[in-house]
């Protein structure tokens, strides 16, 4: 299983906001919403849109693809609305002091 790697300081991400990060050559969107941090593959499963360029909803529960508007659950990566039907991959996140760490989910 991969290790947790430091990706950003908590002060770098206001709530709500997101940023593009790279972990082991993989692009992820790191999300701060409703007091929690999440990390998803930065890939919309509809047609590869960059989720890091999309808006987070007012409740802090979903992020939308900027290309055709599909929404994904920030926690699980599940596709919530069309045109996406498949989940994007969610990764484990933890915070230690002011450091945000991410552990990649192994693809199946
Ligand atoms: S590429 Fe994301 S909704 Fe189409």
py3Dmol code that shows the C-alpha trace and the ligand (Angstrom):
import py3Dmol

protein = """\
ATOM      1  CA  UNK A   1       0.000   0.000   0.000  1.00  0.00           C
ATOM      2  CA  UNK A   2       1.384   3.474  -0.840  1.00  0.00           C
ATOM      3  CA  UNK A   3       2.444   5.817   1.952  1.00  0.00           C
ATOM      4  CA  UNK A   4       0.822   9.099   2.865  1.00  0.00           C
ATOM      5  CA  UNK A   5       2.694  11.952   1.211  1.00  0.00           C
ATOM      6  CA  UNK A   6       2.534  15.636   2.159  1.00  0.00           C
ATOM      7  CA  UNK A   7       0.792  17.676  -0.541  1.00  0.00           C
ATOM      8  CA  UNK A   8      -0.062  21.103   0.885  1.00  0.00           C
ATOM      9  CA  UNK A   9      -0.500  23.202   4.007  1.00  0.00           C
ATOM     10  CA  UNK A  10      -4.029  23.701   5.303  1.00  0.00           C
ATOM     11  CA  UNK A  11      -3.524  27.468   4.997  1.00  0.00           C
ATOM     12  CA  UNK A  12      -3.098  27.118   1.219  1.00  0.00           C
ATOM     13  CA  UNK A  13      -6.734  26.135   0.679  1.00  0.00           C
ATOM     14  CA  UNK A  14      -9.600  28.348   1.782  1.00  0.00           C
ATOM     15  CA  UNK A  15     -12.989  26.745   2.403  1.00  0.00           C
ATOM     16  CA  UNK A  16     -14.463  26.111  -0.116  1.00  0.00           C
ATOM     17  CA  UNK A  17     -11.731  25.806  -2.729  1.00  0.00           C
ATOM     18  CA  UNK A  18      -9.702  23.252  -4.618  1.00  0.00           C
ATOM     19  CA  UNK A  19      -6.233  22.937  -6.103  1.00  0.00           C
ATOM     20  CA  UNK A  20      -4.489  20.709  -8.584  1.00  0.00           C
ATOM     21  CA  UNK A  21      -1.779  18.528  -7.047  1.00  0.00           C
ATOM     22  CA  UNK A  22       0.494  15.804  -8.345  1.00  0.00           C
ATOM     23  CA  UNK A  23       1.266  12.634  -6.422  1.00  0.00           C
ATOM     24  CA  UNK A  24       3.519  10.035  -8.053  1.00  0.00           C
ATOM     25  CA  UNK A  25       2.880  11.429 -11.557  1.00  0.00           C
ATOM     26  CA  UNK A  26      -0.843  11.336 -10.970  1.00  0.00           C
ATOM     27  CA  UNK A  27      -2.976  14.503 -11.132  1.00  0.00           C
ATOM     28  CA  UNK A  28      -5.457  14.920  -8.290  1.00  0.00           C
ATOM     29  CA  UNK A  29      -7.831  17.624  -7.203  1.00  0.00           C
ATOM     30  CA  UNK A  30      -7.412  18.457  -3.522  1.00  0.00           C
ATOM     31  CA  UNK A  31     -10.671  19.858  -2.147  1.00  0.00           C
ATOM     32  CA  UNK A  32     -11.438  21.816   1.010  1.00  0.00           C
ATOM     33  CA  UNK A  33     -15.181  21.962   1.601  1.00  0.00           C
ATOM     34  CA  UNK A  34     -17.407  22.275   4.682  1.00  0.00           C
ATOM     35  CA  UNK A  35     -14.402  21.899   6.972  1.00  0.00           C
ATOM     36  CA  UNK A  36     -13.043  18.717   5.408  1.00  0.00           C
ATOM     37  CA  UNK A  37     -10.317  17.848   2.924  1.00  0.00           C
ATOM     38  CA  UNK A  38     -10.761  15.377   0.069  1.00  0.00           C
ATOM     39  CA  UNK A  39      -8.717  14.167  -2.895  1.00  0.00           C
ATOM     40  CA  UNK A  40     -10.064  12.804  -6.166  1.00  0.00           C
ATOM     41  CA  UNK A  41      -8.481  11.922  -9.486  1.00  0.00           C
ATOM     42  CA  UNK A  42      -8.559  15.128 -11.505  1.00  0.00           C
ATOM     43  CA  UNK A  43     -10.380  13.332 -14.277  1.00  0.00           C
ATOM     44  CA  UNK A  44     -14.047  13.523 -15.145  1.00  0.00           C
ATOM     45  CA  UNK A  45     -15.146  10.036 -16.176  1.00  0.00           C
ATOM     46  CA  UNK A  46     -17.376  11.446 -18.926  1.00  0.00           C
ATOM     47  CA  UNK A  47     -14.642  12.765 -21.181  1.00  0.00           C
ATOM     48  CA  UNK A  48     -11.610  13.608 -19.076  1.00  0.00           C
ATOM     49  CA  UNK A  49     -12.502  17.141 -17.970  1.00  0.00           C
ATOM     50  CA  UNK A  50     -10.314  18.685 -15.227  1.00  0.00           C
ATOM     51  CA  UNK A  51     -12.339  18.645 -12.005  1.00  0.00           C
ATOM     52  CA  UNK A  52      -9.850  21.063 -10.423  1.00  0.00           C
ATOM     53  CA  UNK A  53     -11.288  23.790 -12.682  1.00  0.00           C
ATOM     54  CA  UNK A  54     -14.866  23.103 -11.595  1.00  0.00           C
ATOM     55  CA  UNK A  55     -17.035  24.672  -8.883  1.00  0.00           C
ATOM     56  CA  UNK A  56     -17.810  23.143  -5.480  1.00  0.00           C
ATOM     57  CA  UNK A  57     -21.494  23.241  -4.534  1.00  0.00           C
ATOM     58  CA  UNK A  58     -22.784  25.435  -1.682  1.00  0.00           C
ATOM     59  CA  UNK A  59     -23.117  22.508   0.733  1.00  0.00           C
ATOM     60  CA  UNK A  60     -19.539  21.376   0.071  1.00  0.00           C
ATOM     61  CA  UNK A  61     -20.617  17.905  -1.000  1.00  0.00           C
ATOM     62  CA  UNK A  62     -19.917  17.863  -4.739  1.00  0.00           C
ATOM     63  CA  UNK A  63     -17.601  19.253  -7.389  1.00  0.00           C
ATOM     64  CA  UNK A  64     -18.755  19.818 -10.960  1.00  0.00           C
ATOM     65  CA  UNK A  65     -16.872  19.178 -14.163  1.00  0.00           C
ATOM     66  CA  UNK A  66     -16.284  22.467 -15.989  1.00  0.00           C
ATOM     67  CA  UNK A  67     -16.864  20.878 -19.392  1.00  0.00           C
ATOM     68  CA  UNK A  68     -20.404  19.473 -19.365  1.00  0.00           C
ATOM     69  CA  UNK A  69     -21.398  19.867 -15.717  1.00  0.00           C
ATOM     70  CA  UNK A  70     -21.358  16.327 -14.322  1.00  0.00           C
ATOM     71  CA  UNK A  71     -21.173  16.385 -10.528  1.00  0.00           C
ATOM     72  CA  UNK A  72     -19.071  14.085  -8.355  1.00  0.00           C
ATOM     73  CA  UNK A  73     -19.293  13.344  -4.631  1.00  0.00           C
ATOM     74  CA  UNK A  74     -16.234  14.976  -3.050  1.00  0.00           C
ATOM     75  CA  UNK A  75     -15.953  12.191  -0.475  1.00  0.00           C
ATOM     76  CA  UNK A  76     -16.456   9.043  -2.555  1.00  0.00           C
ATOM     77  CA  UNK A  77     -15.896  10.204  -6.134  1.00  0.00           C
ATOM     78  CA  UNK A  78     -19.300   8.805  -7.155  1.00  0.00           C
ATOM     79  CA  UNK A  79     -20.887  10.307 -10.236  1.00  0.00           C
ATOM     80  CA  UNK A  80     -24.006  12.126  -9.034  1.00  0.00           C
ATOM     81  CA  UNK A  81     -25.344  13.585 -12.272  1.00  0.00           C
ATOM     82  CA  UNK A  82     -25.206  13.002 -16.011  1.00  0.00           C
ATOM     83  CA  UNK A  83     -23.412  12.948 -18.325  1.00  0.00           C
ATOM     84  CA  UNK A  84     -20.973  11.039 -16.090  1.00  0.00           C
ATOM     85  CA  UNK A  85     -22.069   7.577 -14.974  1.00  0.00           C
ATOM     86  CA  UNK A  86     -18.869   6.160 -13.504  1.00  0.00           C
ATOM     87  CA  UNK A  87     -17.097   7.238 -10.306  1.00  0.00           C
ATOM     88  CA  UNK A  88     -13.762   8.977 -10.370  1.00  0.00           C
ATOM     89  CA  UNK A  89     -11.239   7.584  -7.883  1.00  0.00           C
ATOM     90  CA  UNK A  90     -11.191   8.979  -4.342  1.00  0.00           C
ATOM     91  CA  UNK A  91      -7.984   8.955  -2.309  1.00  0.00           C
ATOM     92  CA  UNK A  92      -7.371   8.927   1.425  1.00  0.00           C
ATOM     93  CA  UNK A  93      -6.608  12.274   3.068  1.00  0.00           C
ATOM     94  CA  UNK A  94      -5.436  13.145   6.560  1.00  0.00           C
ATOM     95  CA  UNK A  95      -4.296  16.288   8.300  1.00  0.00           C
ATOM     96  CA  UNK A  96      -1.408  16.386  10.764  1.00  0.00           C
ATOM     97  CA  UNK A  97      -0.894  19.779  12.382  1.00  0.00           C
ATOM     98  CA  UNK A  98      -1.067  22.142   9.384  1.00  0.00           C
ATOM     99  CA  UNK A  99       0.001  19.544   6.824  1.00  0.00           C
ATOM    100  CA  UNK A 100      -2.381  17.794   4.411  1.00  0.00           C
ATOM    101  CA  UNK A 101      -1.303  14.283   3.406  1.00  0.00           C
ATOM    102  CA  UNK A 102      -2.705  12.031   0.700  1.00  0.00           C
ATOM    103  CA  UNK A 103      -2.399   8.304   0.158  1.00  0.00           C
ATOM    104  CA  UNK A 104      -3.199   7.083  -3.329  1.00  0.00           C
ATOM    105  CA  UNK A 105      -5.860   4.445  -3.775  1.00  0.00           C
ATOM    106  CA  UNK A 106      -4.536   1.488  -5.672  1.00  0.00           C
ATOM    107  CA  UNK A 107      -6.416   1.099  -8.951  1.00  0.00           C
ATOM    108  CA  UNK A 108      -8.225  -2.167  -9.366  1.00  0.00           C
TER     109      UNK A 108
END
"""
ligand_1 = """\
4
LIG
S -15.985 15.870 -19.583
Fe -16.868 16.159 -17.629
S -19.000 16.275 -17.964
Fe -18.133 15.924 -19.918
"""
view = py3Dmol.view(width=600, height=400)
view.addModel(protein, "pdb")
view.setStyle({"model": 0}, {"cartoon": {"style": "trace"}})
view.addModel(ligand_1, "xyz")
view.setStyle({"model": 1}, {"stick": {}})
view.zoomTo()
view.show()
